[in-house]
Amino acid sequence: MRDTRTRLLQAAIRVFSQDGYRAASTRDIARRAKVNQVTLFRLFGGKSRLYAAVIKHLCATNNFREELERRLQQPPAPEGCNLIRAVIEAVTTVMFQTPAFYRIILYSVLQSDSRAIQTIWRDLDPIYALIAERINDDVRDQRLRRVDAVGAARLVVAAAVHHYQVYELYRGKRRRNFSARDLSSQYADIIYYGLKTD
């Protein structure tokens, strides 16, 4: 049964990331998982619950928090924006490893799927809280100006998502000397100097 559940999740990840929630069909997901639709409905209760399970599975397995914490333990950059650079690099690293996760998020936003967006943000809230806590530390130490720390945390993650979107769209083919790492650093610098105290 566990193997069937895993096969259904993997098939659903492929279908939802290719077609989005609205266009995806449970028949296609079941066919790709080599099970019948009755089994899909018995295990997940329907398309919306399967979608929520996919998002929860991707959030749990993408290791973003662990990747972020690992990067935050590295020595600080001399220019002082290591928090922002760490966040952007952690997000893009995870997305490079799990492009389906990014595509499902993008479909959710483009299709104004509020239920999926709420599920995604609920799973990302602890990460925003961790980033916001570090931003507040920098505000307290007067390295950053006073800001809404959660809003700034969301801005940093959004910049990383946008960075990955540029990579997905261009993959370096249309820009000479395209470097994902350099683009991460540029985003980090722009945000950091926008938040930095004068």
TIDREN-361161 format. One record per residue (C-alpha): x, y, z; residue number from 1. Coordinates in steps of 0.1 Angstrom, whole numbers, plus 2048, in hexadecimal, padded with zeros to 3 digits. Layout:
<atoms>
     u     v     w   seq
     X     Y     Z   NUM
...
</atoms>
This chain:
<atoms>
     u     v     w   seq
   800   800   800     1
   81D   818   809     2
   82C   811   7E6     3
   80B   819   7D5     4
   808   839   7E9     5
   82C   843   7DF     6
   826   83A   7BA     7
   806   850   7BB     8
   819   86D   7CB     9
   835   86B   7B1    10
   81C   869   794    11
   808   886   7A2    12
   828   89B   7A6    13
   82F   895   781    14
   80C   89D   775    15
   806   8BB   78C    16
   827   8CA   782    17
   821   8C5   75D    18
   7FC   8CE   75B    19
   7F3   8E2   77B    20
   7D7   8D9   793    21
   7BA   8E2   77D    22
   7C5   8CF   75D    23
   7D2   8B1   770    24
   7BB   892   770    25
   7B9   877   78A    26
   7B6   85E   76D    27
   7D7   868   75F    28
   7E8   868   782    29
   7DA   845   789    30
   7E5   838   767    31
   809   845   76C    32
   80A   835   78E    33
   7FC   814   77F    34
   7DE   813   796    35
   7BA   819   791    36
   7A7   839   79B    37
   795   827   7B7    38
   7B6   820   7C8    39
   7C0   845   7C4    40
   79F   850   7D4    41
   7A1   837   7F0    42
   7C4   842   7F9    43
   7C0   868   7F5    44
   79B   86F   7F3    45
   79D   882   7D3    46
   7B1   89B   7BE    47
   7B2   8B8   7D7    48
   7BE   8A2   7F3    49
   7D8   891   7DC    50
   7E4   8B4   7D2    51
   7E7   8BE   7F7    52
   7FA   89E   7FE    53
   812   8A5   7E1    54
   819   8C9   7ED    55
   81E   8BC   811    56
   835   8A0   804    57
   84A   8B9   7EF    58
   84D   8D1   80C    59
   857   8B5   824    60
   871   8A6   80C    61
   881   8C4   7FC    62
   897   8CB   81B    63
   896   8F0   817    64
   899   8F7   83C    65
   8B7   8E0   840    66
   8C7   8EF   821    67
   8C1   912   82F    68
   8CF   90A   851    69
   8EE   8F9   842    70
   8F5   918   82D    71
   8EF   92F   84B    72
   90A   91D   85E    73
   924   927   844    74
   93B   945   84D    75
   92A   966   846    76
   932   978   826    77
   948   997   82C    78
   92E   9AD   81C    79
   915   9A2   836    80
   8F8   994   821    81
   8FE   96F   828    82
   8DB   96A   836    83
   8CA   976   816    84
   8E3   964   800    85
   8DF   944   815    86
   8B9   945   810    87
   8BB   94C   7EB    88
   8D4   930   7E5    89
   8C1   918   7FB    90
   8A1   91E   7E8    91
   8B1   91B   7C6    92
   8C4   8FC   7D0    93
   8A4   8EB   7DB    94
   892   8F6   7BB    95
   8AE   8EA   7A5    96
   8AC   8C8   7B7    97
   885   8C7   7B5    98
   879   8DB   797    99
   856   8CB   79A   100
   852   8DD   7BC   101
   858   8FF   7AB   102
   840   8F7   78E   103
   824   8ED   7A6   104
   828   90D   7B9   105
   828   921   799   106
   809   910   78C   107
   7F8   916   7AE   108
   7FF   93B   7AB   109
   7F6   93E   786   110
   7D6   92C   78B   111
   7CD   940   7AB   112
   7C9   91F   7BE   113
   7C5   92E   7E1   114
   7C2   90C   7F2   115
   7E3   900   7E3   116
   7F4   921   7EA   117
   7E8   920   80F   118
   7F6   8FC   812   119
   817   907   804   120
   81A   926   81A   121
   810   913   839   122
   82D   8FA   833   123
   844   917   82B   124
   83A   92C   84A   125
   854   91C   861   126
   86F   925   848   127
   863   949   845   128
   863   94A   86B   129
   888   93E   86C   130
   892   958   852   131
   87E   974   864   132
   88F   96C   885   133
   8B1   970   875   134
   8A6   991   864   135
   89A   99E   886   136
   8BC   995   894   137
   8CD   9AA   879   138
   8B4   9C7   880   139
   8BC   9C5   8A5   140
   8E1   9C6   89D   141
   8DA   9E4   886   142
   8E8   9D2   867   143
   8C5   9D5   857   144
   8AC   9F1   859   145
   88B   9EA   86C   146
   874   9D6   855   147
   858   9BD   856   148
   86E   99F   85B   149
   854   986   84E   150
   84D   99C   82F   151
   873   99E   829   152
   876   978   82D   153
   85B   973   813   154
   86C   98C   7FC   155
   88D   979   7FE   156
   87C   957   7F6   157
   868   968   7DA   158
   889   975   7CB   159
   897   952   7CC   160
   878   944   7BB   161
   87B   95F   7A1   162
   8A0   956   79C   163
   897   932   796   164
   87C   93D   77E   165
   896   950   769   166
   8AB   930   769   167
   88D   91B   75F   168
   884   932   742   169
   8A6   939   735   170
   8BD   91E   742   171
   8DA   933   737   172
   8D3   92F   712   173
   8C7   952   70B   174
   8DF   964   722   175
   904   962   71C   176
   919   957   73A   177
   8F9   94F   74E   178
   902   945   771   179
   8E7   93A   78A   180
   900   940   7A7   181
   908   964   79B   182
   8E3   96C   798   183
   8DD   95F   7BB   184
   8F8   977   7C8   185
   8EA   994   7B5   186
   8C7   98F   7C3   187
   8D6   98C   7E6   188
   8EA   9AC   7E2   189
   8CC   9C0   7D5   190
   8B6   9B5   7F1   191
   8D0   9B9   80C   192
   8DA   9DC   802   193
   8B5   9E5   800   194
   8B0   9D9   824   195
   8D2   9E5   831   196
   8D4   A02   849   197
   8E3   A22   83B   198
</atoms>
